[in-house]
């Protein structure tokens, strides 16, 4: 207690240094804990599942001439065969988003629900999504049974028991509720609010696809497949057996190059299907920033307490002369560090509670701060240990090791007046700051690059919506809309042009070599004028002709032409898909129909009258409200009982990169706070430097030195340290940012001016930080500083 009283007295005496230390450490603790809350949330995805360690996502891998590609969806039948024929597989589940049924009716009221999936019944026994009503072993009574989340059930049925009640879907079918599940946790990579029975797809596919049944269609790679392995099963053995099963059932050249990869469920959220660290890289970066922020605060403390050793040398020496031992002095300085930490910890805790709502809003999460939870206590404990080791024990040992007589004479061995160790720490601090500034610039440039890159089609001033019954009156609705002011074009498609994934390998073409394999090609069923309205450029051919022949006319993108090895001219070549022997009518310039983390895949645009349903309306951009009103009027004409729901393509595009935007905003905030903490420490160090040279400054002023000379004297060492830090930081920053950008197939470049800008910004921050104290010291009266001599 005695040591803490002395420590408290010392903190009150040195208000400036105490303020800088406590403020810097409290900010760093708050920032570090907030960052670690985020990283913990990201790492916790899917781990709540009881069988998380044995759950895997099945991914096809194609080796094409030494270049391997991994897909995220599989054919439907592989799950059935995996469960029946692979002894390593305990159970299997397929799922696919259900975009076709979004409107529901109950008791005369209409409801909209976009987040729906078709799943196998095994989903509820494999995954930990418990049913609060219903039987998890037999969740569906028939093909048209559905299971609702608690929130969805409450929204539709209120306090009624929903079991057995019926909803009418916008496909005019009746769906009976056979279960209610707990709301899916936010840290789940699988999200939906209504589960449809996968058996419904099997029945409807078998009646509409004349060439194959769903469970014998090995060429349609459209379904997410998850496997539950037996405990301690060998995933590699299962992968080999699954590939052999596929080759046995689909005997063509394509399957010779096919293998399967089992990706752990716990890696689904943070890793791309090819194993690259897309999200995990961000987690590592944020964890590193948390450590950097804490280290910067500790460096501040070490620098300030050792820098003030000269001022405290007489106090320490006198205490040694009157009998204080090293242990007593060691405990004294350790008590000061502990007291500062405890005060900073209390302030940091309050600050976390204060900013957490804003933090959750920026991060688009719902994180909860529980100070007494195991995770937070672990963070606090490790932080305390790191703080005492880095910011307490070293200064305590150093200061308690003074030789009293030398100290009373102003000669301090160990840390000395030159402060070389402090300079090393300042260089480290500046290096971190420069790396953070460089990272902020590059992340901003990458986000800007994504926003401004030419996608290869028009996304501005275009809105879309699923048509429902308009689809049955499309031509009449189109003709009426084209007469309305503000509308330039109307078209439709069966997929979302922003994010299309439906692929097939059921293709062949004229000139295909015997040793050449087929490849997965994304299908885009459209109306004839889709390329024209959407601004998709054809580099060869004229596309669809407006004649019945269009049902066998295909437009391939440049990547598909290259993948197939079709030479020029490509137009006129025979091309077959799903048994339709057609012809290539055009070659489209590559455009982005998926996000920019992946390369543009092969694409086939084909005319379809059955597989459509999404209307795209292109406006002039000047009278959008009138165009929307016209579209809503048409909607109400054919869908009078349903609300008009639409989205703009540029908004959909922004949603694809919402997580990237949030990460960029968080990184900028935390980088700015880290730099602020560095500035606090720098200001304290400059304050000490000016104070320790007050008599030298006084003498120089008496001898005629002006303010610029004094300011240069005090600041030149710090500016030199910035230059040294830049030399260290630039190569490290380049390497880190190069690795980060590898997560994007299309990315900005790391130009030299980025590093120059980071260096200049750091120099300006340094100059602004040191100038105030330097100018104040230079303007001080020399009489005051020399009076004590």
C-alpha positions in Angstrom: 0.0 0.0 0.0 2.9 2.3 0.8 4.3 1.9 -2.7 0.9 2.7 -4.2 0.6 5.9 -2.1 4.0 7.1 -3.4 3.0 6.1 -6.9 -0.3 8.1 -6.6 1.6 11.1 -5.3 4.1 10.9 -8.2 1.2 10.7 -10.7 -0.3 13.9 -9.3 3.0 15.7 -9.3 3.7 14.8 -13.0 0.3 15.6 -14.5 1.5 16.0 -18.1 3.3 12.7 -18.3 0.6 10.9 -16.3 -2.0 12.2 -18.7 -0.1 11.1 -21.7 0.7 7.6 -20.3 -2.9 7.0 -19.1 -4.6 8.3 -22.2 -2.3 6.4 -24.5 -2.6 3.2 -22.6 -6.4 3.4 -22.1 -6.9 4.2 -25.8 -4.6 1.3 -26.8 -6.4 -1.1 -24.4 -9.8 -0.1 -25.8 -8.7 -0.4 -29.4 -6.9 -3.7 -28.9 -9.9 -5.2 -27.1 -12.4 -4.0 -29.7 -10.2 -5.4 -32.5 -9.9 -8.7 -30.6 -13.6 -8.8 -30.2 -13.9 -8.5 -33.9 -11.3 -11.2 -34.6 -12.9 -13.6 -32.1 -16.2 -13.1 -33.7 -14.8 -13.9 -37.1 -12.9 -17.0 -35.9 -16.0 -18.3 -34.1 -18.0 -18.8 -37.3 -19.7 -22.2 -37.5 -17.9 -23.5 -34.4 -21.2 -23.7 -32.4 -22.1 -26.8 -34.4 -21.8 -29.9 -32.2 -20.2 -31.8 -35.1 -18.1 -28.9 -36.4 -14.9 -30.9 -36.4 -16.4 -33.6 -38.7 -18.4 -31.4 -41.0 -17.0 -30.6 -44.5 -18.1 -28.8 -47.6 -17.6 -30.8 -50.7 -15.8 -29.0 -53.6 -15.1 -30.2 -57.1 -11.5 -29.5 -58.4 -10.7 -29.5 -62.0 -7.1 -29.8 -63.3 -7.0 -28.3 -66.7 -3.6 -28.5 -68.4 -1.8 -28.0 -65.0 -4.1 -25.1 -64.0 -6.4 -26.2 -61.2 -9.7 -24.5 -60.4 -12.0 -25.3 -57.5 -15.8 -24.7 -57.6 -18.1 -24.2 -54.8 -21.1 -26.2 -56.0 -21.5 -29.9 -57.0 -24.0 -32.1 -58.9 -27.0 -33.2 -56.9 -26.4 -37.0 -57.0 -22.9 -37.0 -55.4 -24.4 -36.5 -51.9 -26.6 -39.6 -52.3 -23.7 -41.8 -53.5 -21.4 -40.4 -50.8 -23.7 -41.5 -48.0 -24.4 -44.9 -49.5 -21.0 -45.9 -50.9 -18.3 -44.0 -49.0 -17.7 -45.6 -45.5 -16.1 -42.5 -44.2 -19.3 -40.5 -44.8 -21.9 -40.7 -42.0 -24.4 -38.4 -43.6 -24.8 -35.9 -46.4 -26.9 -32.7 -47.1 -27.6 -30.6 -50.2 -28.8 -27.1 -50.2 -29.5 -24.3 -52.7 -30.9 -20.8 -52.4 -34.6 -20.6 -53.3 -35.0 -17.3 -55.2 -38.1 -18.4 -57.0 -40.4 -18.3 -54.0 -40.2 -15.0 -52.1 -43.9 -14.0 -51.5 -46.2 -15.8 -49.2 -49.9 -15.4 -48.3 -51.6 -16.3 -45.0 -55.1 -15.3 -43.9 -55.4 -12.7 -46.6 -52.0 -11.1 -45.7 -48.9 -11.0 -47.9 -45.4 -11.5 -46.6 -42.0 -11.2 -48.3 -39.0 -13.4 -47.4 -35.9 -13.4 -49.5 -33.6 -15.6 -47.5 -34.9 -19.1 -48.3 -33.1 -22.4 -49.0 -34.0 -25.9 -50.2 -32.3 -28.4 -47.9 -32.2 -32.1 -47.4 -34.0 -33.4 -44.2 -30.6 -34.5 -42.9 -29.7 -30.8 -42.4 -31.3 -30.7 -39.0 -29.5 -33.7 -37.7 -26.1 -32.8 -39.2 -26.0 -29.2 -38.1 -26.8 -27.6 -34.8 -29.9 -25.5 -35.8 -32.3 -26.9 -33.2 -36.0 -27.1 -33.8 -38.2 -25.6 -31.0 -41.2 -27.2 -32.7 -41.2 -30.3 -34.9 -39.1 -33.5 -35.2 -35.5 -33.0 -36.2 -35.2 -36.7 -37.3 -38.2 -36.2 -39.7 -38.5 -32.5 -40.2 -40.6 -32.6 -43.4 -43.9 -34.4 -43.8 -43.8 -34.3 -47.6 -42.2 -32.5 -50.5 -44.2 -29.3 -49.8 -43.4 -29.0 -46.1 -41.5 -26.0 -44.8 -39.7 -25.0 -41.6 -39.6 -21.4 -40.4 -37.2 -19.5 -38.1 -38.7 -18.3 -34.8 -38.7 -14.7 -36.0 -40.3 -15.5 -39.3 -43.0 -17.7 -37.6 -43.7 -14.9 -35.1 -44.0 -12.3 -37.9 -46.4 -14.4 -40.0 -48.5 -16.2 -37.4 -48.1 -14.0 -34.3 -48.8 -16.1 -31.1 -50.5 -19.0 -33.0 -48.9 -22.4 -33.0 -47.7 -22.5 -36.7 -47.4 -26.3 -36.9 -49.8 -27.6 -39.5 -50.8 -24.1 -40.8 -50.5 -23.5 -44.5 -48.8 -20.7 -46.5 -49.5 -20.0 -50.2 -46.3 -19.3 -52.1 -46.1 -17.1 -55.2 -45.8 -20.3 -57.2 -49.5 -20.9 -56.2 -48.5 -24.0 -54.2 -49.5 -24.7 -50.6 -46.8 -25.2 -48.1 -47.5 -26.7 -44.6 -45.4 -25.7 -41.6 -43.9 -28.8 -40.0 -41.3 -27.2 -37.8 -39.9 -24.0 -36.2 -36.2 -23.6 -35.7 -34.3 -21.2 -33.5 -33.0 -18.2 -35.3 -29.7 -19.0 -37.0 -26.8 -17.3 -35.2 -25.1 -14.4 -36.9 -21.7 -16.3 -36.8 -23.0 -19.0 -39.1 -21.9 -19.1 -42.8 -25.2 -20.7 -43.6 -28.1 -18.3 -43.4 -31.8 -18.6 -44.2 -35.2 -18.0 -42.6 -37.4 -20.6 -44.4 -36.3 -24.1 -45.2 -38.0 -25.9 -48.1 -37.7 -29.6 -48.6 -35.1 -30.5 -51.2 -37.4 -33.3 -52.4 -39.6 -30.6 -54.0 -36.7 -29.8 -56.3 -36.3 -33.4 -57.2 -40.0 -33.8 -58.1 -40.3 -30.6 -60.1 -36.9 -31.1 -61.9 -37.9 -34.6 -63.0 -41.1 -33.2 -64.6 -39.5 -30.1 -66.3 -36.1 -31.3 -67.5 -36.7 -33.9 -70.1 -33.2 -35.1 -70.6 -32.4 -36.2 -67.0 -33.7 -36.5 -63.5 -32.1 -34.4 -60.8 -30.5 -37.3 -59.0 -28.9 -38.6 -62.3 -27.8 -35.2 -63.5 -24.0 -35.2 -63.0 -23.4 -32.3 -65.3 -25.3 -29.6 -63.3 -22.9 -28.1 -60.7 -25.5 -26.0 -58.9 -25.8 -27.4 -55.3 -23.9 -26.8 -52.0 -23.1 -30.2 -50.6 -22.0 -30.9 -47.0 -20.8 -34.1 -45.6 -20.6 -35.4 -42.0 -17.7 -37.7 -41.7 -17.4 -40.6 -39.2 -15.3 -39.7 -36.2 -11.5 -39.9 -37.0 -12.3 -40.6 -40.7 -9.6 -39.8 -43.2 -10.9 -37.0 -45.5 -8.3 -37.8 -48.2 -9.6 -41.3 -48.5 -13.1 -40.0 -48.8 -12.0 -37.5 -51.5 -10.6 -40.3 -53.7 -13.7 -42.5 -53.4 -16.0 -39.6 -54.3 -14.0 -38.8 -57.4 -14.1 -42.5 -58.4 -17.9 -42.5 -57.9 -18.3 -39.5 -60.1 -16.1 -40.9 -62.9 -18.0 -44.2 -62.7 -21.4 -42.5 -63.2 -20.3 -39.8 -65.7 -17.9 -41.4 -68.2 -16.5 -38.6 -70.3 -13.3 -36.7 -70.9 -14.2 -34.1 -68.3 -14.3 -36.5 -65.4 -10.8 -37.7 -66.1 -9.5 -34.4 -64.7 -12.0 -34.2 -61.8 -11.2 -34.7 -58.2 -13.0 -33.6 -54.9 -11.8 -31.6 -52.0 -13.3 -31.7 -48.5 -13.1 -28.2 -47.0 -13.7 -28.1 -43.2 -16.9 -26.2 -42.3 -14.9 -24.1 -39.8 -12.9 -22.7 -42.7 -15.9 -21.8 -44.9 -16.2 -18.2 -43.7 -12.6 -17.1 -43.8 -11.1 -19.1 -46.6 -11.9 -19.1 -50.3 -12.8 -22.4 -52.0 -9.3 -22.7 -53.4 -7.9 -22.5 -49.9 -6.6 -18.9 -50.2 -6.9 -16.7 -47.0 -9.4 -14.2 -48.2 -11.0 -13.4 -44.8 -8.3 -15.0 -42.7 -5.8 -12.4 -44.0 -8.0 -9.6 -42.7 -8.3 -11.4 -39.3 -4.5 -11.6 -39.2 -4.1 -7.9 -40.2 -6.6 -6.8 -37.4 -4.9 -9.0 -34.8 -1.5 -7.5 -35.9 -3.0 -4.0 -35.6 -4.2 -4.8 -32.1 -0.7 -5.9 -31.1 0.9 -2.8 -32.8 -1.4 -0.4 -30.9 -0.6 -2.0 -27.6 3.2 -2.0 -28.4 3.0 1.6 -29.4 1.5 2.5 -26.0 4.1 0.5 -24.2 6.8 2.2 -26.1 5.4 5.5 -25.1 5.6 4.5 -21.5 9.1 3.1 -21.7 10.3 6.2 -23.5 8.7 8.7 -21.1 9.7 7.0 -17.9 13.3 6.5 -19.0 13.5 10.0 -20.5 12.5 11.4 -17.1 15.2 9.4 -15.3 17.5 12.4 -15.1 14.8 14.5 -13.3 14.2 11.6 -10.9 17.8 10.6 -10.5 18.3 12.7 -7.4 15.1 11.4 -5.8 16.3 7.8 -6.4 19.8 8.5 -5.3 18.7 10.1 -2.0 16.4 7.2 -1.3 19.3 4.7 -2.0 21.6 6.7 0.3 19.1 6.6 3.2 18.8 2.8 2.8 16.3 1.9 0.1 17.3 -1.3 -1.7 16.9 -2.4 -5.2 13.9 -4.5 -4.3 12.1 -1.5 -2.7 12.8 0.7 -5.7 11.8 -2.0 -8.1 8.5 -2.5 -6.4 8.0 1.3 -6.3 8.3 1.7 -10.1 6.4 -1.5 -10.7 3.6 -0.1 -8.5 3.6 3.1 -10.6 3.2 0.9 -13.8 0.4 -1.1 -12.1 -1.4 2.0 -11.0 -1.3 3.5 -14.4 -2.5 0.2 -15.9 -5.4 -0.1 -13.5 -6.6 3.5 -14.2 -6.2 3.0 -17.9 -8.1 -0.3 -17.7 -11.0 1.4 -16.0 -11.1 4.2 -18.6 -10.7 1.7 -21.4 -13.7 -0.4 -20.1 -15.9 2.7 -20.0 -14.7 3.7 -23.4 -15.6 0.3 -24.9 -19.1 0.4 -23.5 -19.5 4.0 -24.9 -18.3 3.2 -28.5 -19.5 -0.4 -28.8 -22.9 0.6 -30.5 -21.1 2.7 -33.1 -18.5 0.0 -33.5 -21.2 -2.6 -34.2 -22.8 -0.3 -36.7 -19.6 0.2 -38.6 -18.6 -3.5 -38.4 -22.2 -4.6 -39.3 -22.1 -7.0 -36.3 -23.8 -7.5 -33.0 -20.8 -8.0 -30.7 -21.3 -8.0 -27.0 -18.6 -6.9 -24.5 -18.7 -9.0 -21.3 -15.8 -7.8 -19.0 -16.0 -10.9 -16.8 -16.1 -13.5 -19.7 -13.3 -15.9 -20.0 -12.2 -14.4 -23.4 -12.1 -10.8 -22.1 -10.4 -11.8 -18.8 -7.8 -13.6 -20.9 -7.2 -10.5 -23.0 -7.0 -8.4 -19.9 -4.6 -10.8 -18.3 -2.3 -11.1 -21.3 -2.5 -7.3 -21.8 -1.5 -6.7 -18.2 1.4 -9.2 -18.5 2.6 -7.6 -21.7 2.3 -4.1 -20.2 4.2 -5.0 -17.1 6.9 -6.8 -19.1 7.3 -4.1 -21.7 6.4 -1.0 -19.9 7.0 -1.8 -16.2 9.8 -4.2 -15.5 12.4 -2.7 -17.9 12.1 0.9 -16.5 11.9 -0.5 -13.0 15.1 -2.5 -13.3 16.8 0.3 -15.1 15.9 3.1 -12.7 16.5 1.1 -9.6 20.0 0.2 -10.8 21.3 3.8 -10.6 24.6 4.4 -8.8 23.7 7.2 -6.4 26.9 9.2 -6.5 27.0 9.2 -10.3 23.4 10.2 -10.4 23.9 13.1 -8.0 26.6 14.3 -10.3 24.3 14.0 -13.4 26.1 11.0 -14.8 23.6 8.2 -15.5 25.0 4.9 -16.7 22.6 2.4 -18.3 20.2 4.8 -20.1 22.5 7.8 -20.4 21.7 11.2 -21.7 22.0 10.2 -25.4 19.0 7.9 -25.1 20.0 5.5 -27.9 17.5 2.9 -26.7 14.7 5.5 -26.7 15.6 6.4 -30.3 15.4 2.7 -31.3 11.9 2.6 -29.7 10.8 5.8 -31.5 12.0 4.3 -34.8 9.9 1.2 -34.2 6.9 3.4 -33.4 7.3 5.5 -36.5 7.8 2.3 -38.6 4.4 1.0 -37.4 2.8 4.3 -38.1 4.2 4.5 -41.6 3.0 0.9 -42.3 -0.5 1.8 -41.0 -0.7 4.9 -43.2 0.5 3.0 -46.2 -2.1 0.3 -45.5 -4.9 2.9 -45.2 -3.9 4.4 -48.6 -3.8 1.0 -50.4 -7.1 -0.3 -48.9 -8.8 3.0 -49.9 -7.3 2.7 -53.4 -8.5 -0.9 -53.7 -12.1 0.0 -52.7 -12.0 2.9 -55.1 -10.7 0.6 -57.9 -13.6 -1.8 -57.3 -16.2 1.0 -57.3 -14.8 2.6 -60.5 -13.7 -0.3 -62.6 -15.5 -0.8 -65.8 -17.6 -4.0 -65.3 -18.2 -4.5 -69.0 -21.9 -3.6 -68.8 -24.1 -0.7 -67.6 -24.9 -0.9 -63.9 -25.7 2.8 -63.5 -29.4 3.9 -63.7 -30.6 0.3 -64.0 -33.1 -1.3 -61.6 -34.4 -4.8 -61.5 -37.1 -7.0 -59.8 -38.5 -10.5 -60.0 -41.6 -10.3 -62.2 -43.9 -13.0 -60.8 -47.1 -12.9 -63.0 -45.7 -10.2 -65.2 -43.6 -13.0 -66.7 -46.8 -14.4 -68.3 -47.5 -11.0 -69.9 -43.9 -9.9 -70.5 -44.2 -8.6 -74.1 -47.3 -6.5 -73.3 -45.6 -5.1 -70.1 -42.4 -4.4 -72.0 -44.2 -2.5 -74.8 -46.1 -0.4 -72.3 -43.0 0.4 -70.3 -41.0 1.5 -73.3 -43.6 4.2 -74.0 -43.0 5.7 -70.5 -40.8 8.8 -70.0 -37.3 8.1 -68.5 -37.1 4.5 -69.7 -34.4 3.6 -72.3 -34.7 -0.2 -72.4 -36.5 -3.2 -70.9 -35.2 -6.8 -70.8 -35.2 -9.9 -68.7 -33.0 -12.8 -67.5 -33.1 -15.9 -65.3 -30.2 -14.9 -63.1 -28.7 -11.9 -61.4 -26.1 -10.3 -63.7 -24.2 -9.0 -60.6 -23.6 -12.4 -59.1 -24.2 -15.4 -61.4 -23.0 -18.9 -60.5 -25.2 -21.5 -62.1 -22.9 -23.7 -64.1 -22.8 -26.8 -66.2 -20.2 -29.1 -67.9 -22.8 -30.7 -70.2 -21.3 -29.0 -73.2 -19.5 -30.0 -76.4 -18.3 -28.1 -79.5 -17.2 -28.7 -83.0 -13.4 -29.1 -83.2 -13.0 -30.4 -79.7 -9.9 -32.6 -79.6 -10.2 -36.2 -78.2 -7.8 -35.3 -75.4 -9.5 -32.0 -74.6 -11.8 -31.9 -71.6 -15.0 -30.1 -71.1 -15.1 -27.2 -68.5 -17.6 -25.6 -66.2 -19.4 -22.8 -67.9 -21.8 -20.4 -66.2 -25.2 -20.2 -67.8 -27.1 -16.9 -68.3 -30.6 -17.4 -69.8 -31.8 -14.1 -71.2 -34.2 -12.4 -73.5 -32.9 -11.5 -77.0 -32.2 -7.9 -76.3 -30.4 -8.4 -73.0 -26.8 -7.8 -74.4 -28.0 -4.6 -76.1 -29.9 -3.1 -73.2 -27.2 -4.0 -70.6 -24.4 -2.6 -72.8 -22.6 -5.9 -73.2 -20.2 -5.5 -76.1 -19.9 -8.2 -78.8 -16.4 -8.4 -80.2 -17.5 -10.9 -82.9 -20.9 -11.7 -84.4 -24.3 -10.0 -84.0 -25.8 -12.2 -81.3 -29.5 -13.1 -81.4 -31.4 -12.6 -84.6 -35.0 -12.3 -83.4 -36.0 -15.5 -85.2 -36.9 -18.9 -83.9 -33.3 -20.0 -84.5 -32.3 -18.1 -81.4 -33.3 -21.0 -79.3 -30.2 -22.7 -80.6 -28.0 -19.6 -80.8 -25.3 -19.1 -78.1 -23.2 -16.1 -77.1 -19.9 -17.1 -75.4 -17.6 -14.7 -73.6 -13.9 -14.5 -74.6 -12.8 -16.6 -71.6 -15.1 -19.5 -72.8 -13.8 -19.2 -76.3 -10.2 -19.3 -75.0 -11.0 -22.2 -72.7 -12.5 -24.2 -75.5 -9.6 -23.5 -77.8 -11.9 -22.2 -80.6 -10.0 -20.1 -83.1 -11.2 -17.2 -85.2 -13.8 -16.9 -86.5 -15.7 -18.4 -83.6 -19.1 -17.4 -85.0 -20.8 -20.1 -86.9 -19.1 -23.0 -85.0 -21.3 -25.7 -83.7 -21.8 -25.7 -79.9 -23.9 -28.1 -77.8 -25.4 -27.6 -74.3 -27.8 -29.9 -72.6 -28.3 -31.8 -75.8 -29.3 -28.7 -77.8 -27.1 -28.7 -80.9 -26.7 -25.0 -81.6 -24.3 -22.5 -83.1 -22.1 -19.7 -81.7 -23.9 -16.5 -82.8 -21.6 -14.0 -81.0 -18.6 -13.6 -78.8 -19.0 -11.2 -75.8 -16.2 -9.1 -74.4 -15.4 -10.4 -71.0 -17.5 -8.7 -68.3 -17.8 -9.2 -64.5 -20.8 -11.3 -63.5 -19.2 -12.3 -60.1 -17.2 -10.3 -57.6 -13.6 -9.3 -58.3 -12.0 -11.7 -55.9 -12.2 -14.3 -58.7 -11.2 -14.3 -62.3 -13.9 -14.0 -65.0 -15.1 -17.5 -65.7 -16.4 -19.0 -68.9 -19.9 -17.8 -69.7 -22.7 -18.8 -72.1 -25.6 -16.4 -72.8 -28.5 -18.3 -74.3 -32.0 -17.3 -75.3 -34.7 -18.9 -73.1 -38.5 -18.5 -72.8 -38.9 -20.6 -69.7 -35.9 -20.0 -67.5 -36.3 -16.2 -66.9 -38.1 -14.1 -64.5 -36.0 -11.0 -63.5 -36.8 -7.8 -65.3 -34.1 -5.1 -65.9 -35.2 -1.6 -66.7 -32.6 0.9 -67.9 -33.4 4.6 -67.3 -32.1 7.9 -68.5 -31.0 8.7 -65.0 -32.7 12.1 -65.1 -36.3 11.0 -64.3 -35.8 7.9 -62.3 -38.8 8.5 -60.0 -41.2 8.5 -63.0 -39.6 5.4 -64.3 -40.1 3.7 -61.0 -43.7 4.9 -60.8 -44.3 3.4 -64.3 -42.8 0.1 -63.3 -44.8 0.0 -60.1 -48.0 0.7 -62.0 -47.3 -2.3 -64.3 -46.4 -4.4 -61.3 -49.7 -3.6 -59.6 -51.6 -4.3 -62.9 -50.4 -7.9 -62.9 -49.5 -8.4 -59.2 -52.2 -6.5 -57.4 -51.8 -8.3 -54.1 -48.0 -7.9 -53.7 -45.7 -5.1 -52.8 -43.4 -3.7 -55.5 -39.8 -4.5 -54.4 -36.9 -3.5 -56.6 -33.1 -2.9 -56.4 -30.7 -0.8 -58.3 -27.7 -2.6 -59.8 -25.2 -0.2 -58.4 -26.7 -0.9 -54.9 -26.5 -4.7 -55.4 -22.9 -4.2 -56.6 -22.1 -2.2 -53.4 -23.6 -5.0 -51.3 -21.1 -7.5 -52.8 -18.3 -5.5 -51.2 -20.1 -4.4 -48.0 -17.8 -6.4 -45.8 -14.7 -5.0 -47.6 -16.1 -1.5 -47.1 -16.7 -2.1 -43.4 -13.2 -3.6 -43.0 -11.7 -0.5 -44.7 -13.6 1.8 -42.4 -12.5 -0.1 -39.3 -8.9 -0.2 -40.4 -8.9 3.5 -41.1 -10.3 4.3 -37.6 -7.9 2.1 -35.8 -4.9 3.2 -37.8 -5.8 6.8 -37.0 -6.0 6.0 -33.3 -2.7 4.2 -33.4 -1.1 7.2 -35.0 -2.8 9.5 -32.4 -1.3 7.3 -29.6 2.1 7.6 -31.3 1.7 11.4 -31.4 0.9 11.5 -27.7 4.1 9.7 -26.9 6.1 11.9 -29.3 4.7 15.0 -27.7 5.7 13.8 -24.3 9.2 13.0 -25.5 9.5 16.4 -27.1 8.3 18.0 -23.9 11.1 16.2 -22.0 13.7 17.0 -24.6 12.8 20.7 -24.5 12.9 20.6 -20.7 16.2 18.9 -20.5 17.8 21.4 -22.9 16.3 24.5 -21.4 19.7 25.9 -20.2 21.4 25.1 -23.5 18.6 26.9 -25.3 19.0 29.9 -23.0 22.7 30.1 -23.6 22.2 29.8 -27.4 19.6 32.6 -27.3 22.0 34.8 -25.3 24.6 34.2 -28.0 22.2 35.3 -30.7 20.4 32.1 -31.9 17.0 32.8 -33.4 13.7 30.8 -33.1 14.3 28.8 -36.4 17.7 27.7 -35.2 16.3 26.5 -31.8 13.3 24.7 -33.5 15.7 23.0 -35.9 18.0 22.0 -32.9 15.1 20.3 -31.1 13.3 18.7 -34.0 16.1 17.5 -36.4 16.8 14.3 -34.4 13.1 13.3 -34.6 12.9 14.0 -38.3 16.0 11.9 -38.9 14.3 9.1 -37.0 11.3 9.3 -39.3 13.6 8.8 -42.3 15.2 5.8 -40.7 11.8 4.4 -39.9 10.6 4.9 -43.4 13.5 2.9 -44.8 12.6 0.0 -42.5 8.8 0.3 -43.0 8.5 0.6 -46.7 9.7 -3.0 -47.6 7.7 -4.5 -44.8 4.6 -2.6 -45.9 5.1 -3.5 -49.6 5.3 -7.2 -48.7 2.3 -7.1 -46.4 0.1 -5.2 -48.9 1.2 -7.4 -51.8 0.0 -10.5 -49.8 -3.3 -8.7 -48.9 -4.1 -7.8 -52.5 -3.6 -11.4 -53.7 -7.1 -12.0 -52.3 -8.4 -10.0 -55.3 -8.1 -11.3 -58.8 -8.5 -7.7 -60.0 -6.6 -5.2 -57.9 -4.9 -1.9 -57.8 -1.2 -1.6 -58.1 1.2 -0.6 -55.3 2.8 2.6 -56.8 5.9 4.3 -55.5 3.9 7.5 -54.8 2.0 5.6 -52.1 5.1 5.2 -50.1 6.2 8.7 -50.8 2.8 10.0 -49.6 3.0 7.8 -46.4 6.5 9.2 -45.7 5.4 12.8 -46.3 2.2 12.4 -44.1 4.4 10.9 -41.3 6.8 13.9 -41.6 4.0 16.4 -41.5 2.4 14.7 -38.4 5.8 14.7 -36.7 6.4 18.4 -37.5 3.0 19.3 -36.3 3.5 17.3 -33.1 6.9 18.7 -32.2 6.5 22.2 -33.5 4.2 23.5 -30.7 6.6 22.5 -27.9 9.7 23.5 -29.9 8.4 26.9 -30.7 7.3 27.4 -27.0 10.8 26.5 -25.8 12.4 28.7 -28.4 10.3 31.7 -27.4 10.9 31.2 -23.6 13.0 34.0 -21.9 16.6 32.9 -21.4 16.7 34.8 -18.1 14.3 32.3 -16.6 16.2 29.3 -17.8 19.6 30.6 -16.7 18.5 32.0 -13.3 19.2 28.7 -11.6 22.8 28.5 -12.7 
